[in-house]
Amino acid sequence: MHDGKALQSGTSHNFGDGFAKAFEIQYTDKENKLQYVHQTSWGVTTRLIGAIIMVHGDDSGLKLPPRIAPTQIRIIPIRQQAEGVLDAARDLAAKLQAVNVDYAAGAAQDANRTHSLDLQPIRVKVDDSDKTPGWKFSECEMRGIPLRIEIGPKDLEAGKCVFVRRDTAEKIECSLEDAPAKAAELLVTIQSEMLERARTHRDAHTYEAKDYDEFVKTFNEKSGFVKAMWCGDQACEEKIKEELSVTSRCMPFNQETLADTCVCCGKPAQKMVYWGRAY
């Protein structure tokens, strides 16, 4: 997260037969004998919503990655009472809805192509409420809508509109003719760059420690993850938790050998572990 703490997100748990014994959940095995079931728990929880807010959000509100944003683009007509403005906004919305974005290929696709997890139609709305443009801009920011498009009488005369990115606040002028393709391009770019910024932040706050003094010093002076070796003994894990309020967060499949000995006790190490303070 932004403050350097870890957050347990969607996870898996091995319950063994503990709950089965408590609730008398049994099955008949191939020898016709009753056995307690062994259970696992796999979950993607609402905690992930909190993670999105903490990783990407700012003081103005949410910043939602385009792939999961309920509304990806909001079109805001400026002086919508002026002749042709609202019609132009609705016409642009219809054209955007006819475009599918391929986040894997990074390109716009014809709307008739079969949908997949990587291929999504653009989700767009026109804000034709009677609120002021400034209020609408602020609401877009608060709700984390990845792109807003501004279009007014002067834009119509020039045959253009203005894109505004939520993640960077960058304003981009674009012709109305090219707007659908540009919208698809920007959604792919925003998705990619938001992910890269989050990874960069995580990596910049990940450190290494080879002995306990270095381990303690790093957690006392910095926030983030510390990679260090562990012997596999729970006593070391409990000591670290007791003294530093730090716990093991992850044992990656792709292991590194940072040292030959455990960061806590000095015995031969078995695993490289990410350690951190957590919510």
C-alpha positions in Angstrom: 0.0 0.0 0.0 1.0 3.7 -0.2 2.1 3.7 3.4 4.3 0.6 3.0 2.1 -1.8 4.9 1.0 -5.1 3.5 -2.6 -6.0 2.9 -3.8 -9.6 2.8 -6.1 -9.8 -0.2 -7.9 -12.6 -2.0 -6.3 -15.7 -0.4 -6.5 -19.5 0.0 -6.6 -21.5 3.2 -6.2 -25.1 4.0 -8.6 -25.9 6.8 -7.8 -29.6 7.1 -10.6 -31.5 8.8 -11.1 -29.1 11.7 -14.4 -27.6 10.5 -15.6 -31.0 9.3 -15.2 -32.4 12.8 -16.9 -29.4 14.4 -19.9 -29.6 12.0 -19.9 -33.4 11.4 -19.3 -33.2 7.7 -18.4 -36.7 6.5 -18.3 -38.9 3.4 -18.2 -42.6 2.7 -14.8 -43.7 1.3 -14.2 -46.6 -1.1 -13.9 -49.0 1.8 -17.4 -47.9 2.9 -16.1 -46.1 6.0 -17.0 -42.6 7.2 -14.3 -40.0 6.8 -14.2 -36.3 7.7 -13.7 -34.1 4.6 -10.7 -31.9 4.2 -11.6 -28.4 3.2 -10.0 -25.4 1.6 -11.2 -21.8 1.3 -10.6 -19.7 -1.8 -11.8 -16.1 -1.7 -11.7 -12.8 -3.5 -13.2 -10.5 -0.9 -14.3 -6.9 -0.6 -10.8 -6.2 0.9 -9.7 -6.0 -2.7 -11.8 -2.8 -3.1 -9.9 -1.3 -0.2 -6.6 -2.3 -1.9 -7.6 -0.5 -5.1 -8.4 2.7 -3.1 -5.2 2.6 -1.2 -2.9 1.7 -4.0 -4.2 4.1 -6.7 -6.4 6.7 -5.0 -5.5 10.3 -4.1 -6.9 13.2 -2.1 -9.5 13.9 -4.9 -11.0 10.4 -4.7 -10.7 7.1 -6.6 -8.5 6.2 -9.5 -10.0 3.1 -11.1 -8.1 0.9 -13.6 -10.2 1.0 -16.8 -10.7 -2.8 -16.9 -12.7 -2.7 -13.7 -14.2 0.7 -13.8 -18.1 0.6 -14.0 -18.0 3.7 -16.2 -14.8 4.1 -18.2 -15.6 7.3 -19.9 -18.0 10.1 -19.0 -18.8 12.7 -21.6 -19.5 16.2 -20.2 -21.2 18.7 -22.5 -20.1 22.3 -21.9 -23.0 24.8 -22.3 -25.2 21.8 -23.2 -28.2 24.1 -23.9 -26.3 25.4 -26.9 -27.5 24.1 -30.2 -26.0 20.8 -31.2 -23.8 20.2 -28.1 -25.9 17.6 -26.4 -26.7 15.8 -29.7 -22.9 15.7 -30.4 -22.2 14.3 -27.0 -24.8 11.5 -27.4 -23.6 10.7 -30.9 -20.0 10.4 -29.7 -21.2 8.1 -26.9 -22.9 5.8 -29.4 -19.7 5.6 -31.4 -17.7 4.8 -28.4 -20.1 2.1 -27.3 -19.5 0.4 -30.7 -15.8 -0.1 -30.0 -14.3 -3.0 -28.1 -10.9 -2.6 -26.4 -8.5 -5.4 -26.5 -6.3 -4.9 -23.4 -4.1 -7.8 -24.3 -3.3 -6.6 -27.9 -3.5 -2.9 -26.9 -5.9 -2.0 -29.7 -9.5 -1.2 -30.6 -11.5 -4.0 -32.2 -14.8 -4.2 -34.1 -17.8 -4.5 -31.7 -19.0 -7.7 -33.4 -15.9 -9.6 -32.3 -16.5 -12.3 -29.7 -15.9 -11.0 -26.1 -13.2 -12.4 -23.9 -11.7 -11.3 -20.6 -9.2 -9.2 -22.5 -11.8 -7.8 -24.9 -14.3 -5.3 -23.5 -16.8 -2.9 -25.0 -16.3 0.7 -23.9 -18.6 1.7 -21.0 -19.5 5.3 -21.5 -22.1 7.7 -20.1 -23.2 11.3 -21.0 -23.7 13.5 -18.0 -26.6 15.6 -19.1 -27.7 16.6 -15.6 -28.3 20.3 -14.8 -25.2 20.6 -12.6 -22.4 22.9 -13.5 -19.4 21.6 -15.5 -17.1 22.1 -12.5 -19.3 20.0 -10.3 -19.3 17.3 -12.9 -15.5 17.4 -13.3 -15.2 17.0 -9.5 -17.6 14.1 -9.4 -15.7 12.3 -12.2 -12.5 12.7 -10.2 -14.1 11.5 -7.0 -15.6 8.4 -8.7 -12.3 7.6 -10.4 -13.7 7.5 -13.9 -10.5 6.9 -16.0 -11.4 9.3 -18.8 -13.7 12.3 -19.2 -14.4 13.9 -22.5 -15.3 17.6 -22.6 -17.2 19.0 -25.6 -18.7 22.4 -26.1 -19.8 24.9 -28.8 -16.2 25.9 -29.6 -15.1 22.3 -29.8 -18.0 21.6 -32.2 -16.9 24.4 -34.4 -13.4 23.1 -34.5 -14.6 19.5 -34.9 -12.8 18.3 -31.8 -13.2 17.3 -28.2 -10.9 17.2 -25.1 -9.9 14.1 -23.2 -8.8 14.4 -19.6 -7.1 11.5 -17.9 -7.9 10.8 -14.3 -4.6 9.2 -13.4 -2.4 12.0 -14.6 -4.8 15.0 -15.2 -3.4 15.3 -18.7 -5.6 17.1 -21.3 -5.5 15.8 -24.8 -7.3 17.5 -27.8 -8.6 15.1 -30.4 -10.7 15.4 -33.5 -14.2 14.0 -33.2 -13.5 11.7 -36.1 -10.6 10.1 -34.3 -12.1 10.1 -30.8 -13.3 6.4 -30.7 -9.8 5.1 -31.6 -8.1 7.6 -29.3 -10.4 6.6 -26.5 -9.5 2.9 -26.9 -5.8 3.8 -27.1 -5.9 5.9 -23.9 -7.8 3.3 -21.9 -5.2 0.7 -22.7 -2.4 3.2 -21.9 -4.0 4.1 -18.6 -4.4 0.5 -17.6 -0.8 -0.3 -18.3 0.7 2.8 -16.7 -1.4 2.5 -13.5 -0.1 -1.1 -13.1 3.5 0.0 -13.8 3.3 2.8 -11.3 2.0 0.5 -8.6 4.8 -2.0 -9.3 7.4 0.7 -9.3 6.2 1.9 -5.9 6.3 -1.6 -4.5 9.7 -2.4 -5.9 11.1 1.0 -4.6 10.0 0.0 -1.1 11.3 -3.6 -1.1 14.7 -4.1 0.6 17.0 -6.9 1.5 18.5 -7.9 4.9 21.2 -10.6 5.5 21.4 -10.5 9.3 19.1 -9.5 12.2 20.7 -6.1 12.9 20.2 -5.1 9.3 16.7 -6.5 9.4 15.7 -4.5 12.5 17.4 -1.3 11.3 15.5 -1.5 8.0 12.1 -1.9 9.6 12.9 0.8 12.2 13.8 3.4 9.5 11.8 2.4 6.4 8.4 1.2 5.4 7.8 -1.6 2.9 8.8 -5.2 2.4 12.1 -6.8 3.5 13.4 -9.9 1.7 15.3 -12.2 4.1 16.1 -15.8 4.6 14.3 -18.0 7.1 15.2 -21.4 8.6 11.5 -22.6 8.7 11.3 -22.6 12.5 8.1 -21.1 13.8 10.1 -19.8 16.9 12.0 -17.4 14.7 8.8 -16.1 13.1 7.2 -15.6 16.5 10.3 -13.8 17.8 10.2 -11.4 14.8 6.5 -10.8 15.3 7.0 -10.1 19.0 9.9 -7.8 18.7 9.0 -5.9 15.5 5.3 -6.5 14.8 6.5 -7.9 11.5 5.2 -11.1 9.9 6.0 -13.3 7.0 3.9 -12.1 4.0 4.9 -14.4 1.1 7.3 -17.2 0.1 7.6 -16.8 -3.6 7.8 -19.7 -6.0 10.8 -18.2 -7.7 13.2 -18.3 -4.8 16.4 -16.3 -4.3 19.4 -17.1 -2.1 20.3 -13.9 -0.3 22.3 -15.7 2.3 23.0 -19.2 3.6 21.6 -18.6 7.1 18.4 -17.5 8.7 18.1 -13.8 9.3 16.9 -14.4 12.8 18.8 -17.3 14.4 21.7 -17.9 12.0 20.8 -21.6 11.4 20.8 -22.9 7.8 18.1 -21.2 5.7 15.4 -23.0 3.8 13.4 -20.2 2.2 13.6 -16.6 1.1 10.6 -14.8 2.6 9.0 -11.3 2.1 8.5 -9.8 5.6 6.4 -6.8 6.4 4.0 -5.0 8.7 0.4 -5.5 7.8 -3.1 -4.2 8.4 
